[in-house]
């Protein structure tokens, strides 16, 4: 006795096939071509324009949109680029945004966060290469550029130290502490201890003010003098303390505070 087969239970050659597009119908076999999604052709135009034109003429949202192309697929990311700039205020602010805040945007996943961090770290390393093998006293403007690129858009205070050798070249650059939006704990003993471990004879302190105002606080001044006094007793000179703000950086030495 023959059983009737249920067509729904039969394997289908088209089970995992995508839905046909509006342009791919009965006439496909007669030469009709499938139209690319509008975002695809838009991306191609933006990429080509970036390659053909002066990149400096790209607006912030266009450059951010270009970056988003490579971590978010198959969607229009122009509205997202504009929204991110509106929320974080600056291009650098977007790249430095905390992971937990970025992941609140529906289209953003870990790969976008990693991409942003990679771009920002690439800039830091590029600028560091400009000062790494030169006495900092002869490349001071490059040093300030490096400090700003490394810290200007950080959402919390970070305290870093550049340890110098006898020729005033950088031995290493280390982030010592991260704090809150208006405070970073700094321990003089730990700073001096690390300098001795590295054989450093000079220090440059750097920290940022997320508020944007690089004016040193009373606590900044007191902490700097405490580190300077302790280091000097061990033959280590504190050359400067640089505070990075949104539009500028302030040097303790240029202000007469060291």
C-alpha positions, 0 to 999 in steps of 0.5 A: 500500500502506497503512503501519500507523502507530506510535501512539507516533510520533503527536503527542499533545494530552496530551504536555505535560499534567500528570498528573491529580490525585486530584480531577480524574477522570472526574467533573471535567466534572460539577462536581468541583473540583480540590483545591489542594495542602496547601502552597497553602492553608497559605500562604494561611492564613499570609499572611492571619493576618499581614495580620489580626494583629499582625506582632510576634506572629509567631514567627521561623520563621513570619516566615521562612517567609513570606519564603520563600513569595516565592522558593521555589514549590510546596513546604512551606517550614516545615521549611526555615525551622526548619532555617535558624534552627537552623543560623544561630541568629537571624533576622538570622543567616539574612538575613546568611548567606553565599551559598555556605552558603545555596546548600547547602540543596537548596531555596534558589537565587539568588532566595532569597539575593537576597531575603534581601539585599534585606530586610536592605538595606531595614532598613539604609536605613530606619534610615539615613534616621533619622540621615542629615540630623540631627547624630549627637550628637542622634540617638545611640541611632538611630545605635547602632540603625543600626550594629547593624542594619548589622553585628550578624550579619555572619559576618566582621569589617567595618570601616566609617566614618561621615564627618561634616561641620562640623555633625556630619551624615553625609556618607557611610557606607562599608565600608572593609575586610572581614576574617576572623572575628576580624581586619580590616586597617585602614590609618590612611593610607587612612582619613585620605586618604578623609576629606580627599577628602570634606572631612570634619571628623569620623569615627565608626569602626564594626566588628563582632565576630562572636564576639558579645563587643563588648569591644575588643581591645588591637589595637582600642585601638591602632588607634583611637588611631593613627587619632585622632592622625593625624586630629587633626593634620589638623583631623579629629576622631575622635568615637567607635569603636563595636564591635558585638556580638551583644547590645550595642554598646560605645562607646570614648568612653563607656568613656573610651578616647577 
